[in-house]
Amino acid sequence: MRVAVLGIGLMGFPMARRLCEAGCRVSVWNRSRSKAERLLPFGAHVADTPGEAAGRADIVITLLENGDVVDDVLFRQGAAAGLARGGLVVDMSSILPRQARDHAQRLAALGLGHVDAPVSGGTVGAEAGTLAIMAGGKAGDFERARPVFEILGRPTHVGPHGAGQLAKLANQMIVGITIGAVAEALLMCEKGGADMGKVRQAIGGGFAESRVLQVHGQRMVERDFTKRAAMTVQLKDMRNAMTTAGELGFEAPITGLFERLFAEAVQQGVGDLDHSALFVELARRNGMV
């Protein structure tokens, strides 16, 4: 398979590396070329432009910061024009559902397929090839992309264009809210004199058990907020969820509360930390170091 990966960041690098190691012919592009050049030892071709990378591929994967950047790379920096008619764009960025639908319509006018397929699982899942992949688009295009998806993780076709992004927003709503619940509960236990780490162990396996309690709870216990998934990205996704809720006429008060909490945490200077660092903001509010 000939695959181009546009955006070689925290997620793009391990995902592109897995594609290389699986035997795909991979072309890569990144705004900062040095990040893309890290893939040279794995056999990737480093392109100078998005259009050049797309011209060497049948499937183009985008892993970019937001919907506006995806739009720019596809339609102004030449990725869509570089992809041959009949090619497929798989957008694995996290963007607004309406942006995904708009991109699909514009790509279809150029004779190109589109699947919006954001992921969950963080850098750990990207490295292990165990990402949850939520895909929206035509069933035929999803099947065309399946061989690539299965190198990267577990794909599920959840509906038409934009549905993958809706599923990702649901994921991020649950993750963000649960991070806040775990942080607040553990901090209250510590404030009251309990051993936070032991509390985490004690409630594991009960109804409070979750992946967030396991992974992010341990980060909180260890005060290890090295960035795996950034606070700023979590905030962007919570804001996208609120924007989409507004467009649908759907009331989401719980997500709204946590969007404000993440925004205030970023304003307090933790934007470059892992999204589990909402713990830091809640500790600050309670006068806890």
Secondary structure, DSSP 8 states (H G I E B T S, - for coil): -EEEEE--STTHHHHHHHHHHTT-EEEEE-SSHHHHHTTGGGT-EE-SSHHHHHHT-SEEEE--SSHHHHHHHHHTSSHHHHS-TT-EEEE-S---HHHHHHHHHHHHHTT-EEEE--EESHHHHHHHT-EEEEEEE-HHHHHHHHHHHHHHEEEEEEESTTHHHHHHHHHHHHHHHHHHHHHHHHHHHHHTT--HHHHHHHHTTSTT--HIIIIIHHHHHHT----SSBHHHHHHHHHHHHHHHHHHT---HHHHHHHHHHHHHIIIIITTSBGGGHHHHHHHHTT--
